[in-house]
Amino acid sequence: MEGFRLWPRSLQGQVLLAIALALLVAQTISATLIWREQKHRREMSMVSSAAFRLIGPTPEERRRSRHDREDRPPSVFRIEHTTQPLHGPNEKRLPRVERELAEVLSAQGVDAAQVVVFERDPMKDGPSLEFWERNRRKLQLVSNEPMPRLVIASIENRTGGWTSTRVFTDGGEMHVLAPLVGQTIVLYLVLVGAMALILRRMARPLKALTRRVEDFAGNRAIEGQLQPEGPEDIRGLIVAHNAMEARIAAMLNEKDVMLGAIGHDLKTPLAALRVRIEAVEDDTERGRMAATIEDINRSLDDILSLARVGRPTDPVEPTELSALVADVIGEFEDMGEPVELGETDRVVLPVRATWMRRALRNLVSNAMRYGERARVSLRREGRMAVLRIEDDGPGIPDGEIMRMMEPFTRLDASRNSSTGGSGLGLTLARAIADQHGGTLTLANRRNAHGQVAGLIATIHLPIQ
C-alpha cells in the first residue's frame, strides 16, 4: 500500500487545493481583521460607558433627577464608592482598556491616581446577578440566555478611596466568527465547486491526450488520433501532437521500408556468395568465409528484428511465463549448453511469446558467451514478474553498464573470434522488455568478499 500523500498528483487536484488554501488564508486574514475591529469597537464602547458613569452628570442634571433617584432602588450600573479596590487577585485585568479609559478621564479633567479595569464572572458578582434576575423578564430574555460578560472599571482617588462602575458587554468572538465560518463554507462550496467543473472540462482533453500518447508509444499506429477540444491552448496542443504523430509515423514507415530493402538487397548476394564459396578448394578458407557470411546474416537479422520490435505484428496473448522459460532452457539443454533452471513461480502474463523467447535467448546466450554458464529464475515479487539470468563471468565495469544497452556496443575484451556477436543482443532484449511495459537492468553480482563474481540481467514485467 502506497504512503498517504497530502499533495494531490493530478493537475485538477493541485489547482483545487491551491485555491482552497488561498481562500483559507484570505478568510483567516479577513476574520482576524474583523475580529480585531469588533474587539476595538467593544473596548471603545466599554470605555465610553464606564467614562460616562465615572465622570457623572452635571449639577443641573443631578437637581432635575434627584426626585427620580429617590423613587428607584440603587442600580449596579451606577457609581459605587469603596475604601478598598474591587479587583481580586485571580481576576483578569484589561491593560488596553485601562489606558484608553485613563486618556478619556484625563481629557475630561478627572484626576485619577490609578485606573483598574478587569473582568469578573457575573455569576460570582452578587449585584450583577441580582440585577440580571430582576430584569430578565423586562428585557424579554429566554430562561437559558447566558449572562453577558461583566467588566468593572475602578479609579483610585487622590484621597485613597475607590470609585467603581459595572458594564455589561457581549462576548463578541462567536458572534463574529460564526458568520465568517458560514461564509467560508459557502464560498468553498460555490468557488471550489465551480472551479472543479471548469478544471474537469480542461483536464478531460489532457487525460485523453495522455492516453493517446501512451497508446502511440505502444503501437505507433496513426489511427485513433484525437479531435481538438477544450480551451484554445489545449486544442492547439492536440493539433500539434497529431501533426507530430503523423511525422513520426511517416519516418518509422520510411525506416521500415529502408531496412527491409537493405535486408533483402544484402541477403540475396550473401546467399549467392554462400553458394560460390563451395567452389573454394581450401577447407579452412572456405570455413572462414562461411562463418563470415553467417555472422553478416545474424547481424542483419538482429538489425531487422530491432527495427520491427516497435511495430510488432503478432498479437498479445495470455502466456504462462514459467512454461515459456522452461521451453527456452530446454532448447539450450538439448544442445548441451551449460544452462540451469532455478526457482520458478507460475505467472501468467499477456505477452508476445515470440518476442519474449527472443529476449530470453539473447540474455542466456550472452551469459554463456561471457560467463561460461547461465542460471535462470522466475519469481513473483509483489505486482511484478522478475526474470533473472545470472552468469559467472567477469561482469561489466560499473561505468560501462548503461552504455552496454546501446546498439552495437561491446566491451574491448569481447572483441575476438571466440565470442563474436553484433552488439545488439542486449539492446534488442531491452526493447522487447519496454514493448511489454517492463524494464531490463544489468548489475554485477558480488561474492562474500565484495568481488565481482558475475553479471545479473533482470527483466521486470508488470502483472496486470
Contacts in CASP RR format, 6 or more apart in sequence:
PFRMAT RR
TARGET T0000
AUTHOR 0000-0000-0000
METHOD contacts of the structure
MODEL  1
MEGFRLWPRSLQGQVLLAIALALLVAQTISATLIWREQKHRREMSMVSSA
AFRLIGPTPEERRRSRHDREDRPPSVFRIEHTTQPLHGPNEKRLPRVERE
LAEVLSAQGVDAAQVVVFERDPMKDGPSLEFWERNRRKLQLVSNEPMPRL
VIASIENRTGGWTSTRVFTDGGEMHVLAPLVGQTIVLYLVLVGAMALILR
RMARPLKALTRRVEDFAGNRAIEGQLQPEGPEDIRGLIVAHNAMEARIAA
MLNEKDVMLGAIGHDLKTPLAALRVRIEAVEDDTERGRMAATIEDINRSL
DDILSLARVGRPTDPVEPTELSALVADVIGEFEDMGEPVELGETDRVVLP
VRATWMRRALRNLVSNAMRYGERARVSLRREGRMAVLRIEDDGPGIPDGE
IMRMMEPFTRLDASRNSSTGGSGLGLTLARAIADQHGGTLTLANRRNAHG
QVAGLIATIHLPIQ
7 14 0 8 1.000
7 17 0 8 1.000
8 14 0 8 1.000
8 16 0 8 1.000
8 17 0 8 1.000
10 203 0 8 1.000
11 199 0 8 1.000
11 203 0 8 1.000
11 206 0 8 1.000
12 196 0 8 1.000
12 199 0 8 1.000
12 200 0 8 1.000
12 202 0 8 1.000
12 203 0 8 1.000
13 199 0 8 1.000
15 195 0 8 1.000
15 199 0 8 1.000
16 192 0 8 1.000
16 195 0 8 1.000
16 196 0 8 1.000
16 199 0 8 1.000
19 191 0 8 1.000
19 192 0 8 1.000
19 195 0 8 1.000
20 188 0 8 1.000
20 192 0 8 1.000
23 184 0 8 1.000
23 187 0 8 1.000
23 188 0 8 1.000
23 191 0 8 1.000
23 192 0 8 1.000
24 184 0 8 1.000
27 180 0 8 1.000
27 183 0 8 1.000
27 184 0 8 1.000
27 187 0 8 1.000
30 180 0 8 1.000
31 176 0 8 1.000
31 177 0 8 1.000
31 180 0 8 1.000
34 176 0 8 1.000
34 180 0 8 1.000
35 173 0 8 1.000
35 176 0 8 1.000
35 177 0 8 1.000
38 172 0 8 1.000
38 175 0 8 1.000
38 176 0 8 1.000
39 172 0 8 1.000
42 169 0 8 1.000
42 170 0 8 1.000
42 171 0 8 1.000
42 172 0 8 1.000
43 94 0 8 1.000
43 96 0 8 1.000
43 97 0 8 1.000
43 100 0 8 1.000
44 100 0 8 1.000
45 169 0 8 1.000
46 97 0 8 1.000
46 117 0 8 1.000
46 151 0 8 1.000
46 153 0 8 1.000
46 167 0 8 1.000
46 169 0 8 1.000
47 97 0 8 1.000
47 100 0 8 1.000
47 101 0 8 1.000
47 104 0 8 1.000
48 104 0 8 1.000
49 167 0 8 1.000
50 101 0 8 1.000
50 117 0 8 1.000
50 151 0 8 1.000
50 153 0 8 1.000
50 165 0 8 1.000
50 167 0 8 1.000
51 101 0 8 1.000
51 104 0 8 1.000
51 105 0 8 1.000
51 108 0 8 1.000
53 77 0 8 1.000
53 78 0 8 1.000
53 79 0 8 1.000
53 165 0 8 1.000
53 167 0 8 1.000
54 79 0 8 1.000
54 105 0 8 1.000
54 110 0 8 1.000
54 153 0 8 1.000
54 155 0 8 1.000
54 163 0 8 1.000
54 165 0 8 1.000
55 105 0 8 1.000
55 108 0 8 1.000
55 110 0 8 1.000
56 79 0 8 1.000
57 65 0 8 1.000
75 131 0 8 1.000
76 127 0 8 1.000
76 128 0 8 1.000
76 130 0 8 1.000
76 131 0 8 1.000
76 166 0 8 1.000
77 131 0 8 1.000
77 165 0 8 1.000
77 166 0 8 1.000
77 167 0 8 1.000
77 168 0 8 1.000
78 165 0 8 1.000
79 163 0 8 1.000
79 164 0 8 1.000
79 165 0 8 1.000
80 86 0 8 1.000
80 163 0 8 1.000
80 164 0 8 1.000
80 165 0 8 1.000
80 166 0 8 1.000
81 161 0 8 1.000
81 162 0 8 1.000
81 163 0 8 1.000
81 164 0 8 1.000
82 161 0 8 1.000
82 162 0 8 1.000
82 164 0 8 1.000
83 160 0 8 1.000
83 161 0 8 1.000
83 162 0 8 1.000
84 162 0 8 1.000
85 116 0 8 1.000
85 154 0 8 1.000
85 156 0 8 1.000
85 162 0 8 1.000
86 152 0 8 1.000
86 154 0 8 1.000
86 162 0 8 1.000
86 164 0 8 1.000
87 93 0 8 1.000
87 116 0 8 1.000
87 118 0 8 1.000
87 152 0 8 1.000
87 154 0 8 1.000
88 118 0 8 1.000
91 118 0 8 1.000
91 119 0 8 1.000
91 120 0 8 1.000
92 118 0 8 1.000
92 119 0 8 1.000
93 116 0 8 1.000
93 117 0 8 1.000
93 118 0 8 1.000
94 117 0 8 1.000
94 118 0 8 1.000
94 119 0 8 1.000
94 151 0 8 1.000
97 117 0 8 1.000
97 151 0 8 1.000
97 153 0 8 1.000
98 115 0 8 1.000
98 116 0 8 1.000
98 117 0 8 1.000
101 115 0 8 1.000
101 117 0 8 1.000
101 153 0 8 1.000
102 112 0 8 1.000
102 115 0 8 1.000
105 112 0 8 1.000
105 115 0 8 1.000
105 155 0 8 1.000
106 112 0 8 1.000
110 155 0 8 1.000
111 158 0 8 1.000
112 155 0 8 1.000
112 156 0 8 1.000
112 157 0 8 1.000
113 155 0 8 1.000
113 156 0 8 1.000
113 157 0 8 1.000
113 158 0 8 1.000
113 160 0 8 1.000
114 155 0 8 1.000
114 156 0 8 1.000
115 153 0 8 1.000
115 154 0 8 1.000
115 155 0 8 1.000
115 156 0 8 1.000
116 153 0 8 1.000
116 154 0 8 1.000
116 155 0 8 1.000
116 156 0 8 1.000
117 151 0 8 1.000
117 152 0 8 1.000
117 153 0 8 1.000
117 154 0 8 1.000
118 151 0 8 1.000
118 152 0 8 1.000
119 149 0 8 1.000
119 150 0 8 1.000
119 151 0 8 1.000
119 152 0 8 1.000
120 128 0 8 1.000
120 150 0 8 1.000
120 151 0 8 1.000
120 152 0 8 1.000
121 150 0 8 1.000
122 128 0 8 1.000
122 129 0 8 1.000
122 132 0 8 1.000
122 147 0 8 1.000
122 148 0 8 1.000
122 149 0 8 1.000
122 150 0 8 1.000
122 168 0 8 1.000
123 129 0 8 1.000
123 147 0 8 1.000
125 150 0 8 1.000
125 166 0 8 1.000
127 166 0 8 1.000
128 147 0 8 1.000
128 150 0 8 1.000
128 166 0 8 1.000
128 168 0 8 1.000
129 147 0 8 1.000
132 147 0 8 1.000
136 143 0 8 1.000
136 145 0 8 1.000
148 168 0 8 1.000
148 169 0 8 1.000
148 170 0 8 1.000
148 171 0 8 1.000
149 168 0 8 1.000
149 169 0 8 1.000
149 170 0 8 1.000
149 171 0 8 1.000
150 166 0 8 1.000
150 167 0 8 1.000
150 168 0 8 1.000
151 166 0 8 1.000
151 167 0 8 1.000
151 168 0 8 1.000
151 169 0 8 1.000
152 164 0 8 1.000
152 165 0 8 1.000
152 166 0 8 1.000
152 167 0 8 1.000
153 164 0 8 1.000
153 165 0 8 1.000
153 167 0 8 1.000
154 162 0 8 1.000
154 163 0 8 1.000
154 164 0 8 1.000
155 162 0 8 1.000
155 163 0 8 1.000
155 164 0 8 1.000
156 162 0 8 1.000
157 163 0 8 1.000
201 230 0 8 1.000
202 230 0 8 1.000
202 231 0 8 1.000
202 234 0 8 1.000
204 229 0 8 1.000
204 230 0 8 1.000
205 226 0 8 1.000
205 229 0 8 1.000
205 230 0 8 1.000
205 234 0 8 1.000
205 235 0 8 1.000
205 238 0 8 1.000
206 234 0 8 1.000
208 226 0 8 1.000
209 226 0 8 1.000
209 234 0 8 1.000
209 237 0 8 1.000
209 238 0 8 1.000
209 241 0 8 1.000
212 224 0 8 1.000
212 225 0 8 1.000
212 226 0 8 1.000
212 241 0 8 1.000
213 241 0 8 1.000
215 221 0 8 1.000
216 245 0 8 1.000
216 248 0 8 1.000
218 310 0 8 1.000
218 435 0 8 1.000
219 311 0 8 1.000
220 248 0 8 1.000
220 249 0 8 1.000
220 252 0 8 1.000
220 310 0 8 1.000
220 311 0 8 1.000
221 249 0 8 1.000
222 245 0 8 1.000
222 246 0 8 1.000
222 249 0 8 1.000
225 242 0 8 1.000
225 245 0 8 1.000
226 238 0 8 1.000
226 241 0 8 1.000
226 242 0 8 1.000
227 238 0 8 1.000
228 235 0 8 1.000
228 236 0 8 1.000
228 238 0 8 1.000
228 239 0 8 1.000
229 235 0 8 1.000
229 238 0 8 1.000
252 311 0 8 1.000
255 307 0 8 1.000
256 307 0 8 1.000
256 308 0 8 1.000
256 311 0 8 1.000
259 303 0 8 1.000
259 304 0 8 1.000
259 307 0 8 1.000
260 304 0 8 1.000
260 307 0 8 1.000
262 300 0 8 1.000
263 300 0 8 1.000
263 303 0 8 1.000
263 304 0 8 1.000
266 296 0 8 1.000
266 300 0 8 1.000
267 297 0 8 1.000
267 300 0 8 1.000
270 293 0 8 1.000
270 296 0 8 1.000
270 297 0 8 1.000
273 289 0 8 1.000
273 293 0 8 1.000
274 290 0 8 1.000
274 293 0 8 1.000
277 286 0 8 1.000
277 287 0 8 1.000
277 289 0 8 1.000
277 290 0 8 1.000
277 293 0 8 1.000
278 286 0 8 1.000
280 286 0 8 1.000
280 289 0 8 1.000
295 420 0 8 1.000
295 421 0 8 1.000
295 422 0 8 1.000
298 421 0 8 1.000
298 422 0 8 1.000
299 421 0 8 1.000
299 422 0 8 1.000
299 424 0 8 1.000
302 422 0 8 1.000
302 423 0 8 1.000
302 424 0 8 1.000
302 425 0 8 1.000
302 428 0 8 1.000
303 422 0 8 1.000
303 424 0 8 1.000
305 358 0 8 1.000
305 428 0 8 1.000
306 407 0 8 1.000
306 424 0 8 1.000
306 427 0 8 1.000
306 428 0 8 1.000
306 431 0 8 1.000
309 355 0 8 1.000
309 428 0 8 1.000
309 431 0 8 1.000
309 432 0 8 1.000
309 435 0 8 1.000
310 431 0 8 1.000
310 435 0 8 1.000
312 352 0 8 1.000
312 355 0 8 1.000
312 435 0 8 1.000
314 352 0 8 1.000
314 353 0 8 1.000
314 354 0 8 1.000
314 355 0 8 1.000
315 352 0 8 1.000
316 350 0 8 1.000
316 351 0 8 1.000
316 352 0 8 1.000
317 350 0 8 1.000
317 351 0 8 1.000
317 352 0 8 1.000
317 353 0 8 1.000
318 348 0 8 1.000
318 349 0 8 1.000
318 350 0 8 1.000
319 348 0 8 1.000
319 349 0 8 1.000
319 350 0 8 1.000
319 351 0 8 1.000
319 353 0 8 1.000
319 356 0 8 1.000
320 346 0 8 1.000
320 347 0 8 1.000
320 348 0 8 1.000
321 347 0 8 1.000
321 348 0 8 1.000
321 349 0 8 1.000
321 351 0 8 1.000
321 356 0 8 1.000
321 378 0 8 1.000
321 385 0 8 1.000
321 387 0 8 1.000
321 461 0 8 1.000
322 344 0 8 1.000
322 345 0 8 1.000
322 346 0 8 1.000
322 347 0 8 1.000
322 378 0 8 1.000
324 353 0 8 1.000
324 356 0 8 1.000
324 357 0 8 1.000
324 360 0 8 1.000
325 341 0 8 1.000
325 344 0 8 1.000
325 360 0 8 1.000
325 376 0 8 1.000
325 378 0 8 1.000
325 387 0 8 1.000
326 341 0 8 1.000
326 344 0 8 1.000
327 357 0 8 1.000
328 357 0 8 1.000
328 360 0 8 1.000
328 361 0 8 1.000
328 364 0 8 1.000
329 339 0 8 1.000
329 341 0 8 1.000
329 364 0 8 1.000
329 376 0 8 1.000
330 339 0 8 1.000
330 341 0 8 1.000
331 361 0 8 1.000
332 339 0 8 1.000
332 364 0 8 1.000
332 368 0 8 1.000
332 374 0 8 1.000
333 339 0 8 1.000
337 368 0 8 1.000
337 374 0 8 1.000
338 368 0 8 1.000
338 372 0 8 1.000
338 373 0 8 1.000
338 374 0 8 1.000
339 364 0 8 1.000
339 368 0 8 1.000
339 373 0 8 1.000
339 374 0 8 1.000
339 375 0 8 1.000
339 376 0 8 1.000
340 373 0 8 1.000
340 374 0 8 1.000
340 375 0 8 1.000
340 376 0 8 1.000
341 376 0 8 1.000
341 377 0 8 1.000
342 375 0 8 1.000
342 376 0 8 1.000
342 377 0 8 1.000
343 377 0 8 1.000
343 378 0 8 1.000
343 379 0 8 1.000
344 377 0 8 1.000
344 378 0 8 1.000
344 379 0 8 1.000
345 378 0 8 1.000
345 379 0 8 1.000
345 380 0 8 1.000
347 378 0 8 1.000
347 380 0 8 1.000
347 385 0 8 1.000
347 463 0 8 1.000
349 385 0 8 1.000
349 436 0 8 1.000
349 461 0 8 1.000
349 463 0 8 1.000
349 464 0 8 1.000
350 464 0 8 1.000
351 436 0 8 1.000
351 461 0 8 1.000
352 435 0 8 1.000
352 436 0 8 1.000
355 432 0 8 1.000
355 435 0 8 1.000
355 436 0 8 1.000
356 432 0 8 1.000
356 436 0 8 1.000
358 428 0 8 1.000
358 429 0 8 1.000
358 432 0 8 1.000
359 428 0 8 1.000
359 429 0 8 1.000
359 432 0 8 1.000
359 433 0 8 1.000
359 440 0 8 1.000
359 459 0 8 1.000
360 376 0 8 1.000
360 387 0 8 1.000
360 389 0 8 1.000
362 425 0 8 1.000
362 426 0 8 1.000
362 428 0 8 1.000
362 429 0 8 1.000
363 374 0 8 1.000
363 389 0 8 1.000
363 426 0 8 1.000
363 429 0 8 1.000
363 457 0 8 1.000
363 459 0 8 1.000
364 374 0 8 1.000
364 376 0 8 1.000
364 389 0 8 1.000
366 425 0 8 1.000
366 426 0 8 1.000
366 457 0 8 1.000
367 373 0 8 1.000
367 374 0 8 1.000
367 389 0 8 1.000
367 390 0 8 1.000
367 391 0 8 1.000
367 455 0 8 1.000
367 457 0 8 1.000
368 374 0 8 1.000
368 391 0 8 1.000
369 414 0 8 1.000
369 419 0 8 1.000
369 420 0 8 1.000
369 421 0 8 1.000
370 391 0 8 1.000
370 393 0 8 1.000
370 394 0 8 1.000
370 395 0 8 1.000
370 414 0 8 1.000
370 419 0 8 1.000
370 455 0 8 1.000
371 391 0 8 1.000
371 392 0 8 1.000
371 393 0 8 1.000
371 394 0 8 1.000
371 395 0 8 1.000
371 454 0 8 1.000
371 455 0 8 1.000
372 391 0 8 1.000
372 392 0 8 1.000
372 393 0 8 1.000
373 391 0 8 1.000
373 392 0 8 1.000
374 389 0 8 1.000
374 390 0 8 1.000
374 391 0 8 1.000
375 389 0 8 1.000
375 390 0 8 1.000
375 391 0 8 1.000
376 387 0 8 1.000
376 388 0 8 1.000
376 389 0 8 1.000
376 390 0 8 1.000
377 387 0 8 1.000
377 388 0 8 1.000
377 390 0 8 1.000
378 385 0 8 1.000
378 386 0 8 1.000
378 387 0 8 1.000
378 388 0 8 1.000
379 385 0 8 1.000
379 386 0 8 1.000
379 388 0 8 1.000
380 386 0 8 1.000
380 463 0 8 1.000
382 463 0 8 1.000
383 462 0 8 1.000
383 463 0 8 1.000
384 460 0 8 1.000
384 461 0 8 1.000
384 462 0 8 1.000
384 463 0 8 1.000
385 460 0 8 1.000
385 461 0 8 1.000
385 462 0 8 1.000
385 463 0 8 1.000
386 458 0 8 1.000
386 459 0 8 1.000
386 460 0 8 1.000
386 461 0 8 1.000
387 458 0 8 1.000
387 459 0 8 1.000
387 461 0 8 1.000
388 456 0 8 1.000
388 457 0 8 1.000
388 458 0 8 1.000
389 456 0 8 1.000
389 457 0 8 1.000
389 458 0 8 1.000
390 445 0 8 1.000
390 454 0 8 1.000
390 455 0 8 1.000
390 456 0 8 1.000
390 457 0 8 1.000
391 454 0 8 1.000
391 455 0 8 1.000
392 453 0 8 1.000
392 454 0 8 1.000
393 453 0 8 1.000
393 454 0 8 1.000
393 455 0 8 1.000
394 413 0 8 1.000
394 452 0 8 1.000
394 454 0 8 1.000
395 444 0 8 1.000
395 445 0 8 1.000
395 452 0 8 1.000
395 454 0 8 1.000
395 455 0 8 1.000
396 404 0 8 1.000
396 411 0 8 1.000
396 442 0 8 1.000
396 444 0 8 1.000
396 455 0 8 1.000
398 444 0 8 1.000
400 411 0 8 1.000
401 442 0 8 1.000
401 443 0 8 1.000
401 444 0 8 1.000
403 409 0 8 1.000
404 411 0 8 1.000
404 426 0 8 1.000
404 442 0 8 1.000
405 426 0 8 1.000
405 427 0 8 1.000
405 430 0 8 1.000
405 440 0 8 1.000
405 442 0 8 1.000
406 427 0 8 1.000
407 423 0 8 1.000
407 424 0 8 1.000
407 427 0 8 1.000
408 422 0 8 1.000
408 423 0 8 1.000
408 424 0 8 1.000
409 423 0 8 1.000
409 427 0 8 1.000
410 421 0 8 1.000
410 423 0 8 1.000
414 420 0 8 1.000
426 440 0 8 1.000
426 442 0 8 1.000
426 457 0 8 1.000
429 440 0 8 1.000
429 457 0 8 1.000
429 459 0 8 1.000
430 439 0 8 1.000
430 440 0 8 1.000
433 439 0 8 1.000
433 440 0 8 1.000
433 459 0 8 1.000
433 460 0 8 1.000
433 461 0 8 1.000
434 440 0 8 1.000
436 461 0 8 1.000
437 461 0 8 1.000
437 462 0 8 1.000
438 459 0 8 1.000
438 460 0 8 1.000
438 461 0 8 1.000
438 462 0 8 1.000
439 459 0 8 1.000
439 460 0 8 1.000
440 457 0 8 1.000
440 458 0 8 1.000
440 459 0 8 1.000
441 457 0 8 1.000
441 458 0 8 1.000
441 460 0 8 1.000
442 455 0 8 1.000
442 456 0 8 1.000
442 457 0 8 1.000
442 458 0 8 1.000
443 455 0 8 1.000
443 456 0 8 1.000
443 458 0 8 1.000
444 452 0 8 1.000
444 454 0 8 1.000
444 455 0 8 1.000
444 456 0 8 1.000
445 452 0 8 1.000
445 453 0 8 1.000
445 454 0 8 1.000
445 455 0 8 1.000
445 456 0 8 1.000
446 452 0 8 1.000
446 453 0 8 1.000
447 453 0 8 1.000
END
